Amino acid sequence: MQGIDATSLPRTLETPDAMPGGLTAFERALWLVTLVEIPLQFDKYLFFRPDDAAVGSIGGLNVSLTSFCILGLLVCWCMRAVEGRTRPSRALHLGWLPLTFLLLSILSVFAATDRQLVLFEVGLLVQAYLLYVLAANRIETENDAQWLMGGVVVSGLVQSVLVLMSVAWYHLAGIQELSIGPVDILVSDEGRPGGTLRSPTGLGSMLTLLMLLSAPCAALVARQWRWVARGALALILFGLTAVLLTQTRAAVGTSLLGLAGIAGWIWYRGWMPRRAALLFIVAGLVMAGPLLLVIQQRVLQDDRGSAASRVHMTQIALELISDRGLLGVGAGNAHVALQDYATQSPYRSEWFYLTHCKYLIVWAEIGILGLITFVAMLLVGVGRGVRLMVSPVQWLSLVGLGVAAALVAHGLHMFVDLFNGRPHVEMLWLVLGLVVALHRMHAAESQRAASFVPAHSQ
């Protein structure tokens, strides 16, 4: 089964210069910087509170290079609107689910014990929501989507190379922490790389998200996608190696299952390139060693209570939810409320940290409506990606496949980790905005195809 080339549909491959809504060169640069910077974390936390950050909470008001990129993208968008260079037929998408989640987080201030922590949380969510809106409304053409996916590939490759370098330095010179300009790279005492996220778990999840998002692009054969396809192939090889080196069980599992699912769908659609078979053989040989290491150290051997510690943290969170789960305790205030339960028997002798489950954190902080809204955001995003997968236009189908795989993998990983830091929050919301943009392009393609009447049929 072959997908049709976008050139077979009318007006689908117009360049950004020909399209009134295409990204400018300056906007492209801002998007590239944003995608690369989010995991690199060129940022500063104002009013920083180290005690709160030490237990997994957002410890300050975040200002980053991405913050300035968001501002620049908003200014460019407004200038284009004033100059009349936007599509008048294209409705503004605000996303009622993300907007509802943001408003519920703001309103949770009335239930919060510490309102400054709500400010920190909402400040991050505002930036994430703006990324969602910008991606949903400003990614309007195939060329825009191609550039954004290229940025995802570059971001993933940068992280993968840094991981491989840090592991090499650790084993050759015993260096655990390395600073390259503003970039800080960490390797744990067990030799697990944390990269610029300074956490093996966070790094593994981020690499999985970026790798699965871009992996289907490796099957694209169109000339304008060739550089993205080659980069995606490289990211599969280097990214999966880096994920295995983190020894993060959830990331390894979701990566392998996600790549298997992606390969299966591409084969089903008849788009599996010949080079893919060679890639899988090479990847299998390269990954065999790191995979055996993960199985030995993280499955067969004692994990030093890593999994067991999550049990009592979950029990504490469920007790809090049973008491205050209707309205929540306020955004960013979960650890404050949980401490009252953690000091009671039988938990007072256990290690205290914020619950390793994103869904329980959302429920405890923003209430049942917040949890429903958050889960609905993820399900709607996955649903849009799945609908794109059946598109006859190859690039739309494959990018939609990547979005669906990345969101499913990240959604599963959030059952066993918190992921409330800036990199994961902003990247997740950006992906949710991207799939909206792709879905709108798919609808426009379908309308044009339906209205297109070949000359010989007239």
MITIPA-538880 format. One record per residue (C-alpha): x, y, z; residue in three letters; residue number from 1. Coordinates in Angstrom, 1 decimal, decimal comma. Layout:
// MITIPA-538880
X; Y; Z; ALA; NUM
...
***
This chain:
// MITIPA-538880
0,0; 0,0; 0,0; MET; 1
1,6; 3,2; -1,1; GLN; 2
0,9; 6,8; 0,1; GLY; 3
0,3; 9,5; -2,4; ILE; 4
2,8; 12,3; -2,7; ASP; 5
1,6; 15,7; -1,6; ALA; 6
2,3; 17,0; -5,1; THR; 7
-0,7; 15,0; -6,4; SER; 8
-3,0; 17,2; -4,4; LEU; 9
-3,6; 20,8; -5,5; PRO; 10
-1,6; 23,5; -3,8; ARG; 11
-0,1; 21,3; -1,1; THR; 12
3,5; 22,1; -1,6; LEU; 13
3,4; 25,9; -1,8; GLU; 14
6,5; 27,4; -0,2; THR; 15
6,4; 29,6; 2,9; PRO; 16
7,0; 32,6; 0,7; ASP; 17
3,9; 31,8; -1,3; ALA; 18
1,8; 31,0; 1,7; MET; 19
0,5; 34,0; 3,7; PRO; 20
0,9; 32,1; 7,0; GLY; 21
4,3; 30,3; 6,5; GLY; 22
7,0; 30,8; 9,1; LEU; 23
9,6; 33,5; 8,4; THR; 24
13,3; 32,8; 8,7; ALA; 25
13,4; 34,5; 12,0; PHE; 26
10,5; 32,5; 13,4; GLU; 27
12,2; 29,3; 12,2; ARG; 28
15,4; 30,3; 14,1; ALA; 29
13,3; 30,9; 17,2; LEU; 30
11,6; 27,5; 16,9; TRP; 31
14,9; 25,7; 16,5; LEU; 32
16,4; 27,5; 19,5; VAL; 33
13,3; 26,6; 21,6; THR; 34
13,5; 22,9; 20,7; LEU; 35
17,2; 22,6; 21,4; VAL; 36
17,1; 24,7; 24,6; GLU; 37
14,2; 23,1; 26,4; ILE; 38
16,2; 20,0; 27,4; PRO; 39
19,5; 22,0; 27,6; LEU; 40
17,9; 24,3; 30,2; GLN; 41
19,5; 27,7; 29,7; PHE; 42
17,3; 29,1; 32,5; ASP; 43
17,1; 30,8; 35,9; LYS; 44
14,7; 30,4; 38,8; TYR; 45
13,7; 33,6; 40,4; LEU; 46
12,8; 33,6; 44,1; PHE; 47
14,4; 30,2; 44,3; PHE; 48
13,4; 28,0; 47,2; ARG; 49
15,9; 25,1; 47,5; PRO; 50
14,0; 23,2; 50,2; ASP; 51
10,9; 22,8; 47,9; ASP; 52
13,0; 21,9; 44,9; ALA; 53
14,8; 19,2; 46,9; ALA; 54
11,6; 17,2; 47,2; VAL; 55
10,6; 17,5; 43,5; GLY; 56
8,5; 20,7; 43,5; SER; 57
9,1; 23,7; 41,2; ILE; 58
11,3; 25,8; 43,4; GLY; 59
11,0; 29,2; 41,7; GLY; 60
9,7; 31,3; 38,9; LEU; 61
11,3; 30,1; 35,7; ASN; 62
12,8; 32,4; 33,1; VAL; 63
14,7; 30,8; 30,2; SER; 64
15,9; 31,3; 26,7; LEU; 65
12,7; 29,7; 25,6; THR; 66
10,8; 32,4; 27,5; SER; 67
12,4; 35,0; 25,2; PHE; 68
11,8; 32,9; 22,1; CYS; 69
8,1; 32,7; 23,0; ILE; 70
8,0; 36,5; 23,3; LEU; 71
9,7; 36,8; 19,9; GLY; 72
7,3; 34,4; 18,3; LEU; 73
4,3; 36,2; 19,7; LEU; 74
5,6; 39,6; 18,5; VAL; 75
6,2; 38,1; 15,0; CYS; 76
2,7; 36,6; 14,9; TRP; 77
1,1; 39,9; 16,0; CYS; 78
3,1; 41,9; 13,4; MET; 79
1,9; 39,5; 10,6; ARG; 80
-1,7; 39,9; 11,8; ALA; 81
-1,4; 43,7; 11,8; VAL; 82
0,1; 43,7; 8,3; GLU; 83
-2,6; 41,4; 7,1; GLY; 84
-0,3; 38,5; 6,2; ARG; 85
-2,3; 35,8; 8,0; THR; 86
-4,9; 33,6; 6,5; ARG; 87
-8,3; 35,2; 7,0; PRO; 88
-10,1; 31,8; 6,7; SER; 89
-7,9; 30,2; 9,5; ARG; 90
-9,7; 30,4; 12,8; ALA; 91
-7,7; 31,1; 16,0; LEU; 92
-7,2; 27,9; 18,0; HIS; 93
-6,9; 28,4; 21,8; LEU; 94
-7,7; 24,8; 22,9; GLY; 95
-10,4; 24,6; 25,4; TRP; 96
-8,9; 21,7; 27,2; LEU; 97
-5,4; 23,2; 27,8; PRO; 98
-7,0; 26,6; 28,6; LEU; 99
-9,4; 24,9; 31,1; THR; 100
-6,4; 23,1; 32,7; PHE; 101
-4,5; 26,4; 33,0; LEU; 102
-7,6; 28,2; 34,5; LEU; 103
-8,1; 25,4; 37,0; LEU; 104
-4,5; 25,7; 38,1; SER; 105
-4,9; 29,5; 38,6; ILE; 106
-8,1; 29,0; 40,6; LEU; 107
-6,4; 26,4; 42,8; SER; 108
-4,7; 29,4; 44,5; VAL; 109
-7,8; 29,6; 46,8; PHE; 110
-7,2; 26,1; 48,1; ALA; 111
-3,4; 26,5; 48,5; ALA; 112
-1,5; 26,8; 51,7; THR; 113
1,5; 28,4; 50,0; ASP; 114
0,3; 30,8; 47,2; ARG; 115
3,8; 31,6; 46,0; GLN; 116
4,2; 27,9; 44,9; LEU; 117
1,0; 28,3; 42,9; VAL; 118
2,7; 31,3; 41,1; LEU; 119
5,7; 29,2; 40,3; PHE; 120
3,5; 26,4; 38,8; GLU; 121
1,2; 28,7; 36,9; VAL; 122
4,2; 30,7; 35,5; GLY; 123
5,5; 27,5; 33,9; LEU; 124
2,1; 26,5; 32,7; LEU; 125
1,5; 29,9; 31,0; VAL; 126
4,7; 29,4; 29,0; GLN; 127
3,7; 25,9; 28,1; ALA; 128
0,3; 27,0; 27,0; TYR; 129
1,8; 29,8; 24,8; LEU; 130
4,0; 27,1; 23,1; LEU; 131
0,8; 25,1; 22,5; TYR; 132
-1,0; 28,0; 21,0; VAL; 133
1,9; 29,1; 18,9; LEU; 134
2,5; 25,6; 17,5; ALA; 135
-1,2; 25,0; 16,9; ALA; 136
-1,7; 28,3; 15,0; ASN; 137
1,7; 29,1; 13,4; ARG; 138
2,6; 25,7; 12,0; ILE; 139
0,5; 25,9; 8,8; GLU; 140
2,4; 24,3; 5,9; THR; 141
4,4; 21,2; 5,2; GLU; 142
7,5; 23,2; 5,2; ASN; 143
6,7; 24,5; 8,7; ASP; 144
6,2; 21,0; 9,9; ALA; 145
9,3; 19,8; 8,2; GLN; 146
11,4; 22,5; 10,0; TRP; 147
9,8; 21,7; 13,4; LEU; 148
10,5; 18,0; 13,0; MET; 149
14,1; 18,8; 12,0; GLY; 150
14,4; 20,8; 15,2; GLY; 151
13,2; 17,8; 17,2; VAL; 152
15,8; 15,6; 15,5; VAL; 153
18,6; 18,2; 16,2; VAL; 154
17,5; 18,4; 19,8; SER; 155
17,5; 14,7; 20,3; GLY; 156
20,9; 14,3; 18,6; LEU; 157
22,5; 17,0; 20,8; VAL; 158
21,3; 15,2; 23,9; GLN; 159
22,4; 11,8; 22,6; SER; 160
25,9; 13,0; 21,8; VAL; 161
26,3; 14,7; 25,1; LEU; 162
25,2; 11,5; 26,9; VAL; 163
27,7; 9,4; 25,0; LEU; 164
30,5; 11,9; 25,6; MET; 165
29,7; 12,1; 29,4; SER; 166
29,7; 8,3; 29,7; VAL; 167
33,0; 8,0; 27,9; ALA; 168
34,5; 10,7; 30,2; TRP; 169
33,1; 8,9; 33,2; TYR; 170
34,7; 5,5; 32,3; HIS; 171
37,9; 6,9; 31,0; LEU; 172
38,7; 9,7; 33,4; ALA; 173
36,2; 9,2; 36,3; GLY; 174
34,5; 12,6; 35,6; ILE; 175
31,0; 12,7; 36,9; GLN; 176
30,1; 16,3; 36,4; GLU; 177
31,1; 18,3; 33,4; LEU; 178
30,4; 21,9; 32,5; SER; 179
30,6; 23,1; 28,9; ILE; 180
29,8; 26,8; 29,0; GLY; 181
26,3; 27,1; 30,4; PRO; 182
25,6; 23,4; 30,0; VAL; 183
26,0; 21,1; 33,0; ASP; 184
26,2; 17,3; 32,4; ILE; 185
25,9; 14,8; 35,2; LEU; 186
26,7; 11,1; 35,6; VAL; 187
25,5; 9,4; 38,7; SER; 188
27,6; 7,3; 41,1; ASP; 189
26,3; 4,1; 39,4; GLU; 190
27,5; 5,4; 36,0; GLY; 191
24,0; 6,3; 34,8; ARG; 192
24,0; 9,5; 32,7; PRO; 193
21,6; 12,3; 33,6; GLY; 194
22,7; 14,6; 30,8; GLY; 195
21,6; 18,2; 31,0; THR; 196
18,5; 17,2; 32,8; LEU; 197
20,7; 16,0; 35,6; ARG; 198
18,5; 12,9; 36,1; SER; 199
18,7; 9,5; 34,4; PRO; 200
15,0; 9,1; 34,6; THR; 201
14,3; 12,6; 33,2; GLY; 202
16,8; 12,1; 30,5; LEU; 203
15,5; 8,7; 29,4; GLY; 204
12,0; 10,0; 29,2; SER; 205
13,0; 13,1; 27,2; MET; 206
15,1; 11,1; 24,7; LEU; 207
12,2; 8,6; 24,3; THR; 208
9,8; 11,4; 23,6; LEU; 209
12,1; 13,1; 21,0; LEU; 210
13,1; 9,8; 19,4; MET; 211
9,6; 8,3; 19,0; LEU; 212
8,3; 11,6; 17,8; LEU; 213
10,8; 11,8; 14,9; SER; 214
11,4; 8,1; 14,2; ALA; 215
8,7; 7,6; 11,6; PRO; 216
10,3; 10,4; 9,5; CYS; 217
13,1; 8,0; 8,7; ALA; 218
10,7; 6,3; 6,2; ALA; 219
10,0; 9,6; 4,3; LEU; 220
11,3; 9,5; 0,7; VAL; 221
10,4; 12,9; -0,5; ALA; 222
13,4; 15,0; -1,4; ARG; 223
12,5; 18,0; 0,8; GLN; 224
12,3; 15,6; 3,8; TRP; 225
15,6; 13,8; 3,1; ARG; 226
17,7; 15,6; 5,7; TRP; 227
15,1; 15,0; 8,3; VAL; 228
14,9; 11,3; 7,4; ALA; 229
18,6; 10,9; 7,7; ARG; 230
18,7; 12,7; 11,0; GLY; 231
15,8; 10,6; 12,3; ALA; 232
17,8; 7,4; 11,4; LEU; 233
20,8; 8,7; 13,3; ALA; 234
18,6; 9,6; 16,3; LEU; 235
17,2; 6,1; 16,4; ILE; 236
20,7; 4,7; 16,6; LEU; 237
22,3; 7,2; 19,0; PHE; 238
19,1; 8,0; 20,9; GLY; 239
18,2; 4,4; 21,8; LEU; 240
21,8; 3,8; 22,8; THR; 241
21,6; 6,8; 25,2; ALA; 242
18,3; 5,6; 26,6; VAL; 243
19,7; 2,2; 27,3; LEU; 244
22,7; 3,8; 29,1; LEU; 245
20,4; 5,7; 31,4; THR; 246
19,1; 2,3; 32,6; GLN; 247
15,6; 3,8; 33,2; THR; 248
13,3; 0,8; 33,0; ARG; 249
10,2; 2,7; 31,9; ALA; 250
12,1; 4,7; 29,2; ALA; 251
13,8; 1,5; 27,9; VAL; 252
10,5; -0,4; 27,8; GLY; 253
8,4; 2,4; 26,1; THR; 254
11,2; 3,1; 23,6; SER; 255
11,5; -0,5; 22,5; LEU; 256
7,7; -1,0; 22,3; LEU; 257
7,2; 2,3; 20,6; GLY; 258
9,9; 1,6; 17,9; LEU; 259
8,4; -1,8; 17,4; ALA; 260
4,9; -0,3; 16,9; GLY; 261
6,2; 2,4; 14,6; ILE; 262
8,1; -0,2; 12,5; ALA; 263
5,0; -2,4; 12,3; GLY; 264
2,7; 0,4; 11,1; TRP; 265
5,3; 1,6; 8,5; ILE; 266
5,6; -2,0; 7,2; TRP; 267
1,8; -2,3; 7,1; TYR; 268
1,5; 0,9; 5,0; ARG; 269
4,1; -0,4; 2,6; GLY; 270
6,6; 2,4; 3,4; TRP; 271
9,4; 0,5; 4,9; MET; 272
12,6; 1,6; 3,1; PRO; 273
15,3; -1,0; 2,3; ARG; 274
17,8; 0,8; 4,5; ARG; 275
15,6; 0,2; 7,5; ALA; 276
16,3; -3,6; 7,6; ALA; 277
20,1; -2,8; 7,7; LEU; 278
19,4; -0,2; 10,4; LEU; 279
17,6; -2,7; 12,6; PHE; 280
20,4; -5,2; 12,3; ILE; 281
23,1; -2,6; 13,1; VAL; 282
20,9; -1,2; 15,9; ALA; 283
20,4; -4,7; 17,4; GLY; 284
24,1; -5,4; 17,5; LEU; 285
24,9; -2,0; 19,0; VAL; 286
22,1; -2,2; 21,6; MET; 287
22,8; -5,8; 22,7; ALA; 288
25,4; -4,8; 25,3; GLY; 289
23,6; -1,8; 26,9; PRO; 290
20,3; -3,8; 26,9; LEU; 291
22,0; -6,7; 28,8; LEU; 292
23,4; -4,2; 31,2; LEU; 293
19,9; -2,8; 31,9; VAL; 294
18,5; -6,3; 32,4; ILE; 295
21,3; -7,3; 34,8; GLN; 296
21,5; -4,1; 36,9; GLN; 297
17,9; -2,9; 36,9; ARG; 298
15,9; -6,1; 36,6; VAL; 299
17,9; -9,1; 38,0; LEU; 300
19,8; -7,3; 40,7; GLN; 301
18,6; -5,3; 43,7; ASP; 302
17,5; -1,8; 42,7; ASP; 303
18,3; -0,5; 46,1; ARG; 304
14,6; 0,1; 47,0; GLY; 305
13,9; 2,3; 43,9; SER; 306
10,7; 0,6; 43,0; ALA; 307
9,6; -0,1; 46,6; ALA; 308
10,0; 3,5; 47,6; SER; 309
7,3; 4,5; 45,1; ARG; 310
4,8; 2,3; 47,0; VAL; 311
4,6; 4,3; 50,2; HIS; 312
4,7; 7,6; 48,3; MET; 313
1,7; 6,5; 46,3; THR; 314
-0,1; 5,4; 49,5; GLN; 315
0,5; 8,8; 51,1; ILE; 316
-0,8; 10,6; 47,9; ALA; 317
-3,9; 8,4; 47,9; LEU; 318
-4,6; 9,3; 51,6; GLU; 319
-4,3; 13,0; 50,7; LEU; 320
-6,6; 12,5; 47,7; ILE; 321
-9,2; 10,7; 49,8; SER; 322
-9,4; 13,8; 52,1; ASP; 323
-9,0; 16,6; 49,6; ARG; 324
-9,2; 15,1; 46,1; GLY; 325
-12,3; 17,1; 45,0; LEU; 326
-10,8; 20,5; 44,8; LEU; 327
-7,1; 19,7; 45,4; GLY; 328
-4,6; 21,4; 47,6; VAL; 329
-3,3; 24,0; 45,1; GLY; 330
-0,9; 23,9; 42,2; ALA; 331
2,6; 23,2; 43,4; GLY; 332
1,4; 22,5; 46,9; ASN; 333
1,3; 18,7; 46,9; ALA; 334
4,5; 18,2; 48,8; HIS; 335
3,4; 20,7; 51,5; VAL; 336
0,2; 18,8; 52,1; ALA; 337
1,9; 15,4; 51,8; LEU; 338
4,3; 16,2; 54,6; GLN; 339
1,5; 16,2; 57,1; ASP; 340
0,8; 12,6; 56,2; TYR; 341
4,5; 11,6; 55,8; ALA; 342
5,2; 12,4; 59,4; THR; 343
2,6; 10,0; 60,7; GLN; 344
2,9; 6,3; 61,3; SER; 345
3,7; 4,1; 59,3; PRO; 346
5,5; 6,6; 57,0; TYR; 347
7,6; 8,7; 59,2; ARG; 348
10,7; 6,4; 58,8; SER; 349
10,4; 6,3; 55,0; GLU; 350
12,1; 8,5; 52,4; TRP; 351
10,0; 11,5; 51,5; PHE; 352
9,7; 12,9; 48,0; TYR; 353
6,9; 14,1; 45,7; LEU; 354
4,8; 11,2; 44,5; THR; 355
6,2; 9,4; 41,5; HIS; 356
3,0; 9,6; 39,5; CYS; 357
2,1; 12,6; 37,4; LYS; 358
-1,6; 11,8; 37,5; TYR; 359
-1,8; 11,5; 41,3; LEU; 360
0,1; 14,8; 41,6; ILE; 361
-2,4; 16,6; 39,2; VAL; 362
-5,3; 15,1; 41,1; TRP; 363
-3,9; 16,0; 44,5; ALA; 364
-3,1; 19,6; 43,5; GLU; 365
-5,9; 20,7; 41,1; ILE; 366
-8,7; 18,2; 42,0; GLY; 367
-10,7; 15,7; 40,1; ILE; 368
-11,6; 18,2; 37,3; LEU; 369
-8,0; 19,0; 36,8; GLY; 370
-7,2; 15,3; 36,5; LEU; 371
-10,0; 14,7; 34,0; ILE; 372
-8,9; 17,7; 31,9; THR; 373
-5,3; 16,6; 31,9; PHE; 374
-6,1; 13,0; 30,9; VAL; 375
-8,5; 14,3; 28,2; ALA; 376
-5,7; 16,5; 26,8; MET; 377
-3,5; 13,5; 26,3; LEU; 378
-6,3; 11,3; 24,9; LEU; 379
-7,4; 13,9; 22,4; VAL; 380
-3,8; 14,4; 21,3; GLY; 381
-3,3; 10,6; 20,8; VAL; 382
-6,7; 10,5; 19,0; GLY; 383
-5,6; 13,2; 16,6; ARG; 384
-2,3; 11,4; 15,9; GLY; 385
-4,2; 8,1; 15,2; VAL; 386
-6,5; 9,9; 12,8; ARG; 387
-3,5; 11,3; 11,0; LEU; 388
-2,0; 7,8; 10,7; MET; 389
-4,6; 6,8; 8,1; VAL; 390
-4,0; 9,8; 5,9; SER; 391
-3,0; 9,0; 2,3; PRO; 392
-0,4; 11,8; 2,4; VAL; 393
2,7; 10,0; 3,6; GLN; 394
4,4; 12,8; 5,6; TRP; 395
1,1; 13,6; 7,5; LEU; 396
0,6; 9,9; 8,3; SER; 397
4,2; 9,4; 9,5; LEU; 398
4,4; 12,5; 11,6; VAL; 399
1,0; 11,7; 13,1; GLY; 400
2,3; 8,2; 13,9; LEU; 401
5,3; 9,8; 15,7; GLY; 402
3,1; 12,1; 17,7; VAL; 403
0,7; 9,2; 18,7; ALA; 404
3,7; 6,9; 19,7; ALA; 405
5,4; 9,7; 21,7; ALA; 406
2,3; 10,7; 23,6; LEU; 407
1,4; 7,1; 24,4; VAL; 408
4,9; 6,3; 25,6; ALA; 409
5,1; 9,5; 27,7; HIS; 410
1,6; 9,0; 29,1; GLY; 411
2,6; 5,5; 30,3; LEU; 412
5,9; 6,7; 31,8; HIS; 413
3,9; 9,4; 33,8; MET; 414
2,3; 6,6; 35,8; PHE; 415
5,7; 6,0; 37,5; VAL; 416
7,3; 9,4; 37,6; ASP; 417
6,3; 13,0; 38,2; LEU; 418
7,7; 15,0; 35,2; PHE; 419
6,7; 18,4; 36,5; ASN; 420
9,9; 20,2; 35,6; GLY; 421
10,2; 22,7; 32,8; ARG; 422
11,7; 20,4; 30,0; PRO; 423
9,0; 17,8; 30,2; HIS; 424
6,0; 20,2; 30,7; VAL; 425
7,0; 22,5; 27,8; GLU; 426
7,9; 19,7; 25,4; MET; 427
4,7; 17,8; 26,1; LEU; 428
2,5; 20,9; 25,5; TRP; 429
4,5; 21,8; 22,4; LEU; 430
3,8; 18,3; 21,0; VAL; 431
0,1; 18,6; 21,8; LEU; 432
0,1; 21,9; 19,9; GLY; 433
1,9; 20,4; 17,0; LEU; 434
-0,7; 17,6; 16,5; VAL; 435
-3,4; 20,2; 16,4; VAL; 436
-1,6; 22,0; 13,6; ALA; 437
-1,1; 18,7; 11,7; LEU; 438
-4,8; 17,9; 12,2; HIS; 439
-5,8; 21,3; 10,8; ARG; 440
-3,5; 20,8; 7,8; MET; 441
-5,0; 17,3; 7,2; HIS; 442
-8,5; 18,8; 7,2; ALA; 443
-7,5; 21,5; 4,7; ALA; 444
-5,8; 18,8; 2,5; GLU; 445
-9,0; 16,7; 2,6; SER; 446
-11,2; 19,7; 1,7; GLN; 447
-8,9; 20,6; -1,3; ARG; 448
-8,8; 17,0; -2,5; ALA; 449
-12,6; 16,8; -2,3; ALA; 450
-13,1; 20,0; -4,3; SER; 451
-10,4; 19,1; -6,8; PHE; 452
-11,9; 18,0; -10,1; VAL; 453
-9,4; 16,8; -12,7; PRO; 454
-9,5; 18,5; -16,1; ALA; 455
-10,2; 15,3; -18,0; HIS; 456
-13,4; 14,7; -16,0; SER; 457
-14,9; 18,0; -16,9; GLN; 458
***
